[in-house]
Amino acid sequence: MRIARFSIGNTLRYAFVQEDKQDGKDYLVELNGYPLTGQQVEPTGKRYALDDESVRLLAPVIPSKIYGAAKNYRAHAAYMAEKGQAVNPEPPERLMVFMKPSTSVIGPDDPIIKPSYSKDMNYEPEVAVVIGRIARKVSEAEAMDYVLGYTCVNDVTLRDLQQDDPMWTRCKGFDTACPLGPWIETDLDYRDARISFRLNGEEVPEASGTTANLIHSIPEQIAFISSFATLLPGDVIMTGTPNASGSLQGRDEATVHVDGIGDLRNVVIDE
């Protein structure tokens, strides 16, 4: 099941995304509520073609908080060391997490605004986990019971500021630093989801990877974070970027792809 937030004019709406078997097109089947509220939702009887110009897909959630797993793939840790962005090529033994504010979230096709004070803004394609119900001190064994689904995320990072920002607050938390979307996919093989990235329409092979190579698994991440912070419905965990990252410049088109979810596309504009 795919769950979307969208707008028509100034009206916010929610939908399931379904393919019409007759014409092969995807449609937004409007709902009378949002599944994250815990209440039963039903179709209103209205549907809209996904390619309808009046329809605007939004970030599927606006989380109360966003956690990110740092250096959660060996390939990415080695890449950062090779580029001089980290001293130790080995990832930390225990899970290290950082946060992004909800104000950093944007949706599909929203612009990523490159701040004027940065010379090196990077993309980081990842799988994001969306929490479906309150999770506090849950075990790894039960962690997946608290997951609503998954979406694509671009953990946009100001790499040049990262060296002078040990808390990573400004380099990862600036406005537009967290593109999310295009929707929440509830049925995904989270143990082996393939991640790829396209820059201006061309795939960047060195940025691709799979969640099969995660150092700290998704259940481990949920259990660890919920051990010290209560996770609320709609909260997001960015599980880590699998390999190399790279620079984004003004007018670049950045597309994160996760097999089984789809594409998250954004264009960069200079501040």
C-alpha positions, -999 to 999 in steps of 0.1 A, spaced: 0 0 0 12 35 -9 1 64 13 4 100 0 -2 135 11 -12 159 -17 -28 192 -23 -52 207 -49 -51 244 -47 -47 252 -10 -65 221 2 -44 193 19 -56 158 12 -46 122 18 -47 93 -6 -38 57 -14 -18 55 -47 -32 28 -69 -26 17 -105 -56 15 -128 -53 -19 -145 -72 -6 -176 -50 24 -185 -19 15 -165 -18 49 -149 -13 57 -112 -42 75 -94 -46 91 -60 -76 76 -43 -87 103 -19 -92 93 18 -114 109 44 -85 111 69 -49 102 75 -38 67 85 -13 80 109 -40 92 132 -48 57 142 -84 61 130 -100 40 103 -100 58 70 -121 52 39 -121 64 3 -142 95 -4 -151 83 -39 -128 109 -56 -96 101 -74 -71 121 -93 -45 111 -119 -10 114 -105 0 134 -136 -28 158 -132 -13 193 -133 -36 205 -105 -22 178 -82 9 185 -61 25 157 -41 37 168 -7 62 152 17 43 122 30 48 132 66 59 162 86 77 144 115 80 157 150 116 147 147 140 131 122 169 109 132 198 99 110 222 71 113 258 83 107 284 62 89 260 32 88 277 16 57 313 7 56 316 19 20 304 54 30 327 55 60 356 46 38 346 72 12 345 100 37 380 91 50 393 89 14 379 124 8 394 138 40 360 142 55 367 118 83 398 107 101 389 71 107 378 49 77 362 25 101 327 32 112 320 36 150 312 3 168 279 16 182 252 34 164 257 71 161 227 93 154 220 129 146 188 150 141 172 172 115 144 196 124 109 193 108 115 227 91 142 210 69 115 187 52 104 193 16 84 172 -7 88 158 -43 97 185 -69 102 211 -42 135 231 -47 166 224 -26 179 258 -18 217 259 -17 228 284 11 250 312 0 274 304 28 283 269 15 306 260 -13 301 222 -11 265 208 -8 262 170 -11 235 145 -18 230 114 3 203 90 -10 188 68 17 158 47 27 137 64 54 116 45 80 83 61 90 71 52 125 34 42 127 27 42 164 42 54 197 75 35 203 93 37 237 119 12 248 110 -14 222 132 -44 216 147 -53 183 124 -84 181 93 -62 182 107 -31 165 91 -37 131 57 -38 146 60 0 151 68 8 114 41 22 91 63 21 60 92 35 41 100 64 18 129 79 0 151 106 16 179 128 5 201 136 35 214 168 20 246 179 37 268 210 36 300 191 35 323 221 39 305 232 71 305 197 85 342 200 95 335 230 117 301 218 130 307 188 153 270 186 162 261 187 125 232 211 133 238 236 106 253 214 79 223 190 80 195 210 95 191 240 72 159 247 54 152 222 25 179 198 38 155 169 40 136 160 8 111 132 16 88 112 -7 72 106 -30 49 85 -7 50 59 21 53 23 9 40 -1 35 52 -32 18 90 -33 12 118 -58 17 136 -35 42 164 -61 45 175 -57 9 162 -25 -6 183 -12 -35 191 25 -34 204 45 -64 208 81 -74 206 101 -106 222 134 -112 206 154 -141 191 122 -154 223 101 -153 228 73 -128 257 77 -104 269 41 -99 292 49 -70 263 63 -50 242 31 -52 239 3 -26 215 -19 -7 202 -20 29 215 -56 30 249 -39 38 236 -18 67 260 -21 97 232 -14 122 199 -29 110 166 -11 109 152 -30 139 184 -22 158 181 15 149 145 16 161 153 -2 194 183 20 200 166 54 194 135 44 213 157 34 243 163 71 250 136 90 230 99 83 225 92 79 188 58 93 177 37 84 147 51 101 116 87 103 130 114 94 105 146 75 107 171 80 79 190 47 78 222 58 62 237 65 28 252 33 12 282 46 -6 297 77 -21 280 111 -20 287 140 -43 283 177 -49 251 195 -59 251 228 -78 225 253 -88 201 239 -114 211 203 -107 183 177 -107 187 152 -79 167 120 -80 168 94 -52 154 60 -62 146 31 -40 134 -1 -57 99 -9 -45 92 28 -36 99 50 -66 116 83 -73 121 114 -52 131 143 -75 142 178 -65 160 206 -84 187 227 -67 185 265 -68 211 289 -54 200 312 -25 
